[in-house]
Amino acid sequence: MLAKLEQRFFRVLEHVLVLLLVGMVVMVFGNVMLRWFANDGIQISEEMSRFFFVWLTFIGAVVVARENAHLGVDALVRALGPRGRLLC
């Protein structure tokens, strides 16, 4: 029961991520087109796209932490021996 609820919750978070990304792309693209053709942009569009990006980052970090899919750079640690790894 609880695992099913958790799975649904993270599915909703994934949909929210998609909506945030689509919203950000639409606002930035629309603003670029307005600036290009009308020499004017929508100020709230810039702020909202920043806001969407921040929340995209936060929610995305939560989702990938659950899936254990964070980007890791372990080239240095892999090159070290067991004592070097312990020291790191």
C-alpha positions in Angstrom: 0.0 0.0 0.0 2.7 2.5 1.0 5.0 1.5 -1.8 2.1 2.0 -4.3 1.5 5.5 -2.8 5.2 6.3 -3.0 5.3 5.2 -6.7 2.3 7.4 -7.5 3.8 10.4 -5.7 7.0 10.1 -7.7 5.0 9.6 -10.9 3.2 12.9 -10.1 6.6 14.6 -9.5 7.8 13.3 -12.9 4.8 14.9 -14.6 5.4 18.1 -12.7 9.0 18.1 -14.0 7.7 17.7 -17.6 5.2 20.6 -17.1 7.9 22.8 -15.7 10.3 22.1 -18.5 7.6 22.6 -21.2 6.5 25.9 -19.5 10.1 27.1 -19.3 10.7 26.3 -23.0 7.5 28.0 -24.1 8.1 31.1 -22.1 11.7 31.5 -23.2 11.0 30.8 -26.8 8.0 33.1 -26.8 10.1 35.9 -25.2 12.8 35.4 -27.7 10.4 35.6 -30.6 8.8 38.8 -29.1 12.1 40.4 -28.6 13.1 39.5 -32.2 9.9 40.6 -33.9 8.4 43.3 -31.6 11.6 44.6 -29.9 9.9 44.0 -26.6 9.6 41.0 -24.2 7.4 40.0 -21.3 9.2 40.7 -18.0 7.2 38.1 -16.0 8.2 35.5 -18.5 11.9 35.9 -17.6 11.2 35.6 -13.9 8.9 32.7 -14.2 11.3 30.8 -16.4 14.0 31.2 -13.7 11.5 30.2 -11.0 10.6 27.1 -13.1 14.3 26.2 -13.6 14.9 26.4 -9.9 12.0 24.1 -9.1 12.9 21.8 -11.9 16.4 21.4 -10.4 15.0 20.8 -6.8 12.3 18.4 -7.8 14.6 16.6 -10.3 17.2 16.1 -7.5 14.6 14.4 -5.4 13.4 12.1 -8.2 16.9 11.0 -9.2 18.0 10.5 -5.6 15.2 8.0 -5.3 16.3 6.2 -8.5 20.0 6.4 -7.4 20.8 8.1 -10.7 22.7 11.2 -9.6 25.7 12.1 -11.8 28.8 11.1 -10.1 32.4 11.7 -11.1 34.5 8.9 -9.7 37.4 8.8 -12.2 39.9 9.9 -9.5 38.5 7.5 -6.8 38.5 4.6 -9.3 42.2 5.3 -10.1 43.2 5.1 -6.5 43.9 1.9 -4.6 42.1 0.7 -1.6 44.1 2.9 0.8 43.6 6.0 -1.4 39.9 5.3 -1.5 39.7 5.0 2.2 41.7 8.3 2.6 39.3 10.1 0.2 
